[in-house]
Amino acid sequence: GCGGCGGCGGCGGCGGGKGMGKGMPPKTKGYVTSFDPSTRLGVLSSPGVANEVHFYDGNGLNLSPGLEVAFVLNWLPDGSAQGKDVTIGPPMEQGHGGQMLAPQNMFDGAQVSATVKTFHDQKGYGFLAVPGNQQDVYFQRRDMDDGSSQLLNLLGGHGLVNCTAHLRLEALPDGRWHGRQVSIAEAGGNLYDGAALAGQVKSFFVDKGFGFINVPSAPVDLYFQSRDLAPDMQNKLQQMGPQSINGTVVWFRLQAQNDGRWHAREVCMAGDGNAVSSWSGDWGGGKGDGKGGMGDGYGKGGGKGPMMKAEKKIIPGAEIIGTLKVWSYEKGYGFIGAEGQQLDVYFQPYDLVESLKTQFDNAGAEACGIVPGVKMHFWLQLMPGTGRLRGRDVSIAPEGAPPSDASTVQSALNAAQAVHEADMAQHEAALAKSANAGILFDGAELHGSVKMFNPGHDNKGYGFINVEGDPTDLYFQTKDMRHEDQQKLFEGFQLQGQQVWFWLEMLDGGRTGKWRAHDVSLTSEGGKRPADYVGCGAGPDGPAAKRARVGDGGQGSDLSAFAQPGQRLQGAVKSFNGNFGFLTSAGLPSDVFFLKAELPAGTDGVAPGQNVEFELLIQEGGKLRAKTISLAGQLAPQLAQPPAPPPPPPPAPQMMPPPAQHMAPEMAPQMMP
């Protein structure tokens, strides 16, 4: 609960959650008595409820008499019964955060609903709880659809906790689960009466007393009035003026109006009302400007961020015939029912075949035969991110043509699903490439947070920095920091967890994957790469040393001659730290990495300069590695210890007098050389 919203009913926004008071009330079982697809109004019967229960479906459900549904029972002041949040199937058990989630089976490829348990903003991953299962499901930011990712920008990871997620399960070889195609319900991809949603106030007109909220995945901007503002929003309006409302991040309840429009109620701030990540403007395009209506489908929103374009596709094998259930003349969109599918197929005038669209533009929908009950011919497409059904190249089916049976519809849906999954995989790969490419390169100017820092003694402290979008730990020492920041450390400043700015040096020409941060600063004034720095070919394409190995004809472009099966090379130990080290060998363009396990059995270590023989292994990316190392008997000359200084010359020999004549020749003294 909000703890300070008073009359707003304890909106969970102020606490970062979506509690909205006491959460969603329990659902009641009922059966559809009647339903009008043109108005989306219907009547339910429910055991134990004597009155008829009237309801409005804003969800595009395919409802028919006798169908079992679950709904929230609401008694109006006049004594009549109203059904809210109607869903197909029996009532489900209450799960996390007040959401109504049933226990679900987990298997590879299963489509399940879960609640967000945790999400780590800096590391970009979190865990989901699936009702009825003890094992959590891991997911990354890149697994989220565009609207959910934008919601994360607004609320931060703590704001997603207890939100509802719809996802596809992927079983990993180690027995863990990975969530794919994660869609957060609170992002507004599926609008229904009573939904708890989060968004950002797009505009507020104080003189007219109304405004609009932009919700990441919603197809429209949602209308609200001054009286819908909770006390915290009212206080902000009175103390800071009407312009302060624009851009505020809010939670609210969605209410469906009888005319098919949407109204935001109980609008209260999410946290302090500020977006966690900076963002401005509309999410994507196509949002209407009307008072909460569905818009004309041709909105102006340009969007920001890595949005996946919803390109029109005519998919082979996805061709079917369905029945037009409703067409909104005012808003310019419709729904087509497909046999065996609970959700109807959405389409706009843009989706009509060219000849029918020309007639539509000139004479209108009714004159073209676009009326409820007519058979429509079209191709199915699943929309990116949300997976909602959309009709493409829609036309009036030939007279007498029957609607496609459930089997044909399922086959078409399978074809559309295959294309959708391929598109999403390609999009995820592009996001991964853009997220990882170019972040770390020699000479990069970056900022990140200090993961750990050991102050040490005598100015010999060291630590590691993490930057968003890459898990690599970046090493630095106290002496790599600016002098004024070093002084702060001497005064007891706690560096761990602080944001720092720095420039990056690639060590060992990129062979070891090690980095060092320089000019580490607590302000953005620091961290600037020296103008004369050359390094290893600074640039987002990586170091020149790495590029030379990819077959450019330079040194090291063909090392296969050194790595023939059974061939052994000679070299010498350059360094060894007790676990791994590096060798040098004539003819190779770089040092050769080796592990202690490759040394002869029983060998605890080797000294620099030790001669060795080894087999060469060329790894992916051109990196060199030694295996099956054997030791030679002497040190390599080029790496041997410097020779000892020559001994001092021996003293000059004393000359003996010439032998006496009487002395025998063999007794004469021998001359020293």
C-alpha positions, 0 to 999 in steps of 0.5 A: 500500500501507499502509506500516504495516499489516503483516499486513493485506497492505498495505491501500491505505486508509492511503495513501488508495487501495484497493490492498488488497495487490497488487490484484486477481489476473488472471482465468481464462476458463471456462464454466458447467457447471451452476448452481443459481439457488436456492442460487446455487452452480455449477460451472465448467470451465476450459481447463488446469484439470483439476479442477471449479471450484466457485463462488458467485454473489452478484451476481444474474447470469443464468447458464446452462450453456455461458456464457463467464465470467471468474473468479479461480482460487483453490486451497484447502488440500484441493486443490480449485479455487474460482472467485471474482468470476465475471463474464460474458464473457472476461477483461479486461485489467488497468487502473488500480489493479489493476482489470480493465477492458477497452479500451472504445469512446467514443461519445455515450451509451456505458455504460463503466467507467473509473478515477478519475484525479483529483478536486478537493475544493474545486472539485468536479470530477475526471477519469476514465481510460477504458482504451484511450483517451488523452482523459480524461473530465470529471465533477462531484460532482453527476454522482455517485450518492448512494452515490458522493457519500457515499463521497467525503465519507468518503475525499475526492478523493484517496481516490477515485483509482484507484477504478472508476467506471461511467458514461454518456458525453456528448459535448460540442460542443467535442470533450470528454467529460462523465461522467454517472450516475457510480457508484463500484464501491467504494461497494458498489452491487454486492456480490461475493466479493473486492470491495474496499470502503470504509465506516465502522464502525457498531458494534463489540461488544468483549465479543462480538468482532464488529461491522458496517461501513456501506457507502454503497450496500450494501443491508446492514451488513457483518459483521466479527470482531475477528480481521479487524482489521488491525494498525493497527485492533488498535493503535487498539482496544488503545490507545484502547478499543472506542469508538474503533473506531466511526466509523472509515473503513476499507477491507476485502475482502468475502467471500461465505459459503456461507449467503449472508451477507457477511463483511468481511476485512482491515479496515484504516484509510483514511488516519487513519481520520477522515471527510474531511467530517463525517457520522454515521448510516446512508446511506439506509434499508433496511439489515439488522441481521443478521450481514452478511445481506441483512436484511429490506429494512425497515431503519431508516436515515434517511440524511442528505444529498440522497438521491433517494427510490426511489419505487415507480412503475408505468411504462406499457410496462414490463410483462413476465413472467419466471421466479422464479429464487430466493426467500430465505425467511430474508431476504425477497427474491428474483430474477426472470430476464428473457429476454435480460438478464444481471442478474436483477430484484430484488423484496421483499414490499413490491413484491407486489400487495396481494392477494398481499402479504396472503396472503404475510403470513398464510401465507408465500411457499411457500403463496402459490406464490412458489417457484423456477420460477413465472412472475411478472408485474410492471413493471420499474423502474430504481432511482435512482443505481444503475440496478439492475432492480426488479420492482413490483406483482409477482404470479403470472402466469396458468397457462400464460402464457409468459415475455416474449421478449427483444424485449418485455423490451427494450422494457419496459427502454427504457420504464423507462430513459426514466423513470429518466433523466428522474427523474435529470435532475430530481434533478440539476437540484434538486441544482444548484439547491440547491447554487447557490441562496442561497450568494452573496447580499448580507449572507451570512455565509460561510467559504472559502479564500483563492485568492490574496493580493497583500500590496502595500505600505502596507496596500494588499494585496488578494486573492480568496476561493472558497467551496465550491459556487460558482466566483465569486472574492470580492474583499477588501482588507487593510483588510477584515481584522480588525486582529489578522489584519492584524498577522499579515500585517505579521509575515509570515503567509502568507494564501494557502490559509488558511480565512477567515470573512467577510460579503459585500457585493453591489456595484453593486446586483448589476448587475456581478456583483461582490462584496466580502468584509468583516470577513475573519477567520482564526477563526469569531469574525469574519465577522459582518454588522453588525446595521444592515446593509441593503444591496440587500435581503439574503436568499437570494432575491437583491437587491431590485434584481434582483427588481424587473426580473422584471415586478413593475411597478416602475421598469424592469419594462418597458424594451421601449419603449427597445429598439425595432429601430433606436431610438437613445438618448442618454447619457453615459459614466460610466466606462471601464477600457480594455476595458469601461465603463458609460453613463448615460441618462435614463429607464433604471433602471440603468447600461448596460454596454458593451464597447470593441468597440462604440465607433466604429472606431479609438477607443481610449477615451472619457472620463467625461462624453463624450456618446454615442448607442447602441442598447439591448440587454436581456439575460437577467435584465434587464441592460442593454447598449449596442451600436453606440455613436457619439460626440457632439460635446460633454460631457453637462452633468450629467457635465461637469467642474466649471466653472472659477472665474469670472475676477477682475473687471477693474479699475475704468476710470480716468475721463478728464477731460471733453474740452476745448471745443476737442477734437473730439467724435470724439476724446473718450474712450469710457467703459468699461462 
